[in-house]
Amino acid sequence: MSAADAAPTPLSKVDSAVQGLSSSPSKDGATEAPKEKRRASSSVPGVYNINDLEAEGTELLIAKETQKLNWRINKSPMGLDDPEKAYLKKHLTTPPVKKIDLHFPLGLEVTARNMKGVTIKDALDAIYKQYRKKADDELENPVLAGFEWDKEESWTRLIVHCKKEGAPQPKKKGKKAGQEGAEL
């Protein structure tokens, strides 16, 4: 061995994946590799961020079909019958938004999201996820009455209204006499 071989060589950080890039901050404190922005490819034209609508002062309109659903918040929205089931595909608001908070008067708040525009089904799914394990008798107001948008209170959320009972269902013919009703 020669004297040159015996001298230790300085260690260097080598990584083939980031060759030439440093992950540590440079002397001025900034990192050398700039962070990339998120892709906007998933955004759909005509679907807005609720915060942008607030900044522009664009008002929301809520689909009136939500008041006709007669839906129990602890039952799956997929259990609805026609014509109510067809309403699920409609956008919850006009203009459509990517995300909206749904606020219950007692304080619970859930968020409905859909990058293609929040539909009535997205809102019902978000509510159902919170109440699916509750029995009917545990809920004071188990039927969805509709949504309200109060821009003075909060531009970015809808208030969820519930009621005790839904509209009476049409009675089926041929019901056996002497059956006890489910009326409480």
Secondary structure by P-SEA (a helix, b strand, c coil): cccccccccbbbbbbcccccccccccccccccbbbbcccccccccccccaaaaaaabbbbbcccccccccccccccccccccccccccccccccccccbbbbbcccbbbbbbbbcccccaaaaaaaaaaaccccccccccccccccccccccccccbbbbbbcccccccccccccccccccccc
